[in-house]
Amino acid sequence: MMETIKNILGLGSSVNFADLLAKGAIIVDVRTPEEYKNGHIRGSINIPLGTLEKNLSKINKNAPVITCCASGMRSASAKSILLEHGYKEVYNGGGWMSLKNKLS
């Protein structure tokens, strides 16, 4: 059951996020600016989920995109929004702390 939920949210373990970064992936942190200020992944860009559609020009459509947030729920929504707007390679990195650990 948990594996099915993880796959729906895009949190499957088959994605190697470090390899994606090596290929030029962009990390988009969709938490609030306050949350982002309290800790984030170096090099990530902060675009809160509620403003994502207005800020699509800040995200390269030709690069892989990894979304993250606090738990994985907002980043799942962000992934869906980006796919709806024509982004081809989008991954839900889940919670930023977990993603940061996977990149170490």
C-alpha positions as CSV (number, residue, x, y, z in Angstrom):
1,M,0.0,0.0,0.0
2,M,2.7,2.5,0.9
3,E,4.6,1.7,-2.3
4,T,1.5,2.5,-4.3
5,I,1.1,5.8,-2.5
6,K,4.8,6.7,-3.0
7,N,4.4,6.0,-6.8
8,I,1.3,8.1,-7.1
9,L,3.2,11.0,-5.4
10,G,6.3,10.4,-7.5
11,L,8.3,9.4,-4.5
12,G,9.5,6.0,-5.9
13,S,13.1,5.1,-5.0
14,S,14.1,4.4,-8.6
15,V,15.0,8.1,-9.3
16,N,18.7,9.0,-8.7
17,F,18.4,12.7,-7.8
18,A,22.2,13.1,-7.7
19,D,22.5,11.9,-11.3
20,L,19.7,14.3,-12.3
21,L,21.6,17.2,-10.7
22,A,24.7,16.2,-12.6
23,K,22.6,16.4,-15.8
24,G,21.7,20.0,-14.9
25,A,18.4,19.5,-13.0
26,I,16.8,22.5,-11.3
27,I,15.4,22.1,-7.8
28,V,12.3,24.1,-7.2
29,D,11.3,24.4,-3.6
30,V,7.6,25.3,-3.4
31,R,7.4,26.1,0.3
32,T,6.7,29.6,1.6
33,P,9.6,32.1,1.7
34,E,9.5,31.8,5.6
35,E,9.9,28.0,5.4
36,Y,12.7,28.4,2.8
37,K,14.6,30.9,5.0
38,N,14.6,28.4,7.8
39,G,16.6,25.9,5.6
40,H,16.8,24.7,2.1
41,I,19.0,22.9,-0.4
42,R,21.8,25.0,-1.7
43,G,21.2,26.0,-5.3
44,S,17.5,25.5,-5.1
45,I,15.1,28.2,-6.2
46,N,12.1,29.2,-4.0
47,I,8.8,29.6,-5.9
48,P,5.9,29.1,-3.5
49,L,3.2,26.7,-4.9
50,G,0.6,29.5,-5.0
51,T,2.8,31.6,-7.3
52,L,4.2,28.8,-9.5
53,E,2.1,29.4,-12.6
54,K,3.0,33.1,-12.6
55,N,6.7,32.3,-12.3
56,L,7.1,29.5,-14.9
57,S,9.5,31.7,-16.9
58,K,12.0,31.2,-14.0
59,I,12.2,27.5,-14.7
60,N,14.1,26.1,-17.8
61,K,11.7,23.9,-19.7
62,N,14.6,22.0,-21.3
63,A,16.2,20.9,-18.0
64,P,15.0,18.2,-15.6
65,V,13.1,19.7,-12.7
66,I,12.9,18.3,-9.2
67,T,10.2,19.7,-7.0
68,C,10.4,19.7,-3.2
69,C,8.5,21.1,-0.2
70,A,8.2,20.0,3.5
71,S,6.5,16.6,3.1
72,G,6.0,15.9,-0.6
73,M,2.4,17.0,-1.0
74,R,2.9,20.5,-2.4
75,S,5.8,19.2,-4.5
76,A,3.4,16.6,-6.0
77,S,1.0,19.4,-6.9
78,A,3.9,21.4,-8.4
79,K,4.9,18.5,-10.5
80,S,1.4,18.2,-11.9
81,I,1.3,21.9,-12.7
82,L,4.6,21.8,-14.5
83,L,3.6,18.8,-16.5
84,E,0.3,20.5,-17.5
85,H,2.4,23.5,-18.8
86,G,4.6,21.3,-21.0
87,Y,7.6,20.5,-18.8
88,K,8.7,17.0,-19.9
89,E,11.0,15.8,-17.2
90,V,9.7,16.6,-13.7
91,Y,10.3,14.6,-10.6
92,N,8.8,15.0,-7.1
93,G,11.7,15.0,-4.7
94,G,9.4,15.0,-1.7
95,G,10.4,16.7,1.5
96,W,13.4,18.9,1.2
97,M,15.3,17.3,4.1
98,S,14.9,13.9,2.7
99,L,15.9,15.1,-0.8
100,K,19.0,16.8,0.7
101,N,20.0,13.5,2.3
102,K,19.6,11.7,-1.0
103,L,21.9,14.2,-2.6
104,S,24.7,13.7,0.0
